[in-house]
Amino acid sequence: MPVLCETNDVNTRRIPPRSGTAFELKRGQNLTVIDPEGEQVSDLVAYNADDTQEAISSGRSIDYAGRIFLTTGDTIYSNRSKPMLHIEHDEVGRHDFSLTPCSRDTFRILYDDDNPHHGCQGNLEQALHPCGILPDQIPIAFNIFMHVAVDSDTGVIKVLPPLSRAGQFITLRAEMDLIIGMTACSAGQSNNFRFKPIDYRIH
């Protein structure tokens, strides 16, 4: 059994820029993720609270939805094809489920950064460690509000500023007891090069 991580009440909480958090989300509870200032991304990962080897799967979720951009009415599935989160309401309609959390290597390889930040990968590792989740268990995240354009002919991808405006949100319902990890993204391309917070509420 994983070590229990943070529990939350119904109050809105804030993830500071370039940081992360982890908490429990019970089956039937809603998680609302809010972009308080606009054009910011939150990497979200989820695990079965009773068996953390079961985690969200971009491949299963995209396969079963039949499209790469998930929105209201879609379900996020686990690597065992079990429903984990259902998107109840989505004010933005554009999120990414293809790119891995940014990391020191992301900044080193893509941006030639000699002193790289540990990124969302590092923030998730730190936040999920008290929950008993190891670094190699962190999957491709559901990158809330992230705007990734894909060229239909070449498959070339380009990270663009998010379409989310200040105060817009997405609400997801837990389909099982979950451990959630979330960040306020650390990659400049993901937030139009202005690091901002992310708010969330459990209800």
Secondary structure, DSSP 8 states (H G I E B T S, - for coil): -----B---SS-EEE-TT-EEEEEE-TT-EEEEEESSSS--EEEEEEETTEEEEEB-HHHHHHHHTSSS--TT-EEEBTTS-EEEEEEEESS---BSSS----HHHHHHHH--SS---HHHHHHHHHHGGGT--GGG----EEET-EEEE-TTT--EEEE-----TTEEEEEEESS-EEEEEE----GGGGTT----EEEEE-
